[in-house]
């Protein structure tokens, strides 16, 4: 089963409690997903071996195929969640956002 960037957005909406899409638009969450993929490419370019036709460029659409193994979906979704929460209220959510960023950082390491 192949996954798309829409899969990342849907996973990120779960901890954000935004299944009805009232807090964050798909466009905003997709932009965070694109930025997360660029971060992964910067830190772990080896993950994209054989995916040269589908390298992250920061401009993927929701229906574009996710180029990494499915195990990486949650890592990118955690990044999206952290970015979304950091854009909310920096004081109320700062601890939770920091936790998600730590999670992303630990999963993106070799």
N, C-alpha and C positions, 0 to 999 in steps of 0.2 A: 504494500500500500504506500503510495507516495503522499507526502504532505506538502502543504503550501504555506505561504506566509499568513494566510487566513487562520491556519491551525495555531500559529504562534499567538495571534491576536486573541483568539478564543481562549487559549490557555491562560493568557495574561489577565483576561477579564474575570476569571474565577477568584483569585485573591483580591482583586480590585472591587469585588462585589458590583460588577457593572454588566451583568448579563443582558440587561435591557438597553444598553448603549446610551445611557443618559449622561454619564460623567465624562466619557472619552469617546471621541469619534474614531471610526476605523482609520481615518487618515492620520490622526495623531499617533495612534498605537503602531500603525505601519511605519511611520517615520522613525519611531523608537526601535522597531525591529530592524529596519535597514541600518540604523546606526550601530546596533548591537552586532549585526553581521560584519560590518566593517571593523569593529573592535576585535572580533574573532579572527578575521583575516589578518589583521595586524599582529595579533599575538600568536596565532597558530596557522600560518599559511599552509602547513603540511596537511591540514584537514581537507584542503581543496584540490589535492592531487587528483587528476582525472576529471575535474569539474571546471576546466578552463573556459568552457562555453557558458558557464553559469556562475561566474565569480561575482561576489557582492560588488555592487557599484553605487549603492545608496539610493537606487531608483526602482526597486522591485515593486511589483503590484501584488495585491492580495492573492490573486490566483496563480502567481508564479510558483514554480516548484521549489521547495526547500532543498538546497543542494547538499546538506549534510545528513549523516545518519539520524534516524528518529530519536536516538538517545540525546541528541543536542537540542531538540525542540524545547524542552523544559528550561535548559540553560538560557536560551534566548528569551523565552517567556519571562524568566526571572529578571532579566535585564530590562525588558519592557515594563514590567511591574514596578521595578525600582525607579525607573525614569518617570513613569506616570505619577508615582507617589511623591517624588521629589518636586514635581511641578505643582502639586496641590498646596498643602500648607507645610512649609518647611519645618515648623516647630512641632506640630502634632505628629507628623509622620516620619520625622527624621530618623528615629531609631529603627523603624520598620524598613524604610528605604535603604538605610545603611546595611541592614541584615541581608536584603536581597542583593545589593551590590557585592557584599562579601561572598555570597553564594555564587554569583556569576563569576567573580574573580577566581574562586577556588575550582570551579568546574571548567574554566577556560584554560587552566594551567596544564602543562604537559604531564 
